[in-house]
């Protein structure tokens, strides 16, 4: 079936370090791919998305490219800040609007 | 514009008691989701509505869980009777019924069953 596998956490980085959080998916057809973020004490909110192969989603310095050949949608940021500390969820959406999430990766950025 | 509104934010009940959660989606959103999020895990779909029709309830434990979305707007999720393992955060989300549109989430209801 359709599913998302995320890199296990937690991930701890120093400020200004480079971030990669891996996400791979299994799906029939061509799903849309999303990264959601959950800051402490807040609800899930969309960080970025990509709707077709080779699309790059970007927001707040984060980027992810929809790679059909490797069925991946890895999240990257060149220089993380303390304020990026949160839990990040990779998600895929089928054409019928069904949305499935990965297990989440907790990121802690230290000053 | 108001986001997805859920209530209550927190609920503590004894096992075997009933509990209900309420969700008001973003105006105009046809699709409504209920997810359960256990500690340290990602959201798991319980049920998805398109307008008032439940189009995917395959993951809803129907012996104790029920949901409704009267008039295709607000929705309620009920558990009766609650078990200790039901302790989790229950999330409601909504979206337009179009391809490639993101879901918007409420703050969730944290349920503790003691």
Boltz contact constraints between the chains, C-beta under 6 A:
constraints:
  - contact:
      token1: [A, 32]
      token2: [B, 100]
      max_distance: 6.0
  - contact:
      token1: [A, 43]
      token2: [B, 105]
      max_distance: 6.0
  - contact:
      token1: [A, 43]
      token2: [B, 107]
      max_distance: 6.0
  - contact:
      token1: [A, 44]
      token2: [B, 105]
      max_distance: 6.0
  - contact:
      token1: [A, 46]
      token2: [B, 102]
      max_distance: 6.0
  - contact:
      token1: [A, 49]
      token2: [B, 102]
      max_distance: 6.0
  - contact:
      token1: [A, 51]
      token2: [B, 100]
      max_distance: 6.0
  - contact:
      token1: [A, 89]
      token2: [B, 42]
      max_distance: 6.0
  - contact:
      token1: [A, 95]
      token2: [B, 99]
      max_distance: 6.0
  - contact:
      token1: [A, 97]
      token2: [B, 31]
      max_distance: 6.0
  - contact:
      token1: [A, 99]
      token2: [B, 103]
      max_distance: 6.0
  - contact:
      token1: [A, 101]
      token2: [B, 42]
      max_distance: 6.0
  - contact:
      token1: [A, 101]
      token2: [B, 43]
      max_distance: 6.0
  - contact:
      token1: [A, 102]
      token2: [B, 42]
      max_distance: 6.0
  - contact:
      token1: [A, 103]
      token2: [B, 41]
      max_distance: 6.0
  - contact:
      token1: [A, 103]
      token2: [B, 42]
      max_distance: 6.0
  - contact:
      token1: [A, 104]
      token2: [B, 42]
      max_distance: 6.0
